[in-house]
Amino acid sequence: MLRESHPHNPRLAWLAKNVLSPILNERLLPQIRAAQEAGELPDANPILIHYMLIGMTSVLCSLRDEIAEISGLSASDPKVEHEYWGLIEQTMFADGRLKGKKS
């Protein structure tokens, strides 16, 4: 999707209309809204939450070379993967952090 998102790429409009929008509008946004109503996600624009989650969950793949260059960590190391996914779980789903619940 990063390749298809370059400016003026005609394939992006087709993908958005035929693939992304139907999935987003029929499945993902309703799930995000339901989680917001249950107090499990922040009260914010659901589309922004969707893209925030994409960013968080794709960074080990999309920035693997940068991560290795800067830190020496291998994004494909199971220990690194496990720690990273644990951080996402703790940040998004543990103890009410970032959730829509009021403390």
Secondary structure as UniProt FT lines:
FT   TURN            2..5
FT   TURN            7..8
FT   HELIX           10..15
FT   HELIX           16..20
FT   HELIX           21..23
FT   HELIX           24..28
FT   HELIX           29..37
FT   TURN            38..39
FT   HELIX           46..62
FT   HELIX           64..71
FT   TURN            75..76
FT   HELIX           78..93
FT   TURN            95..98
//
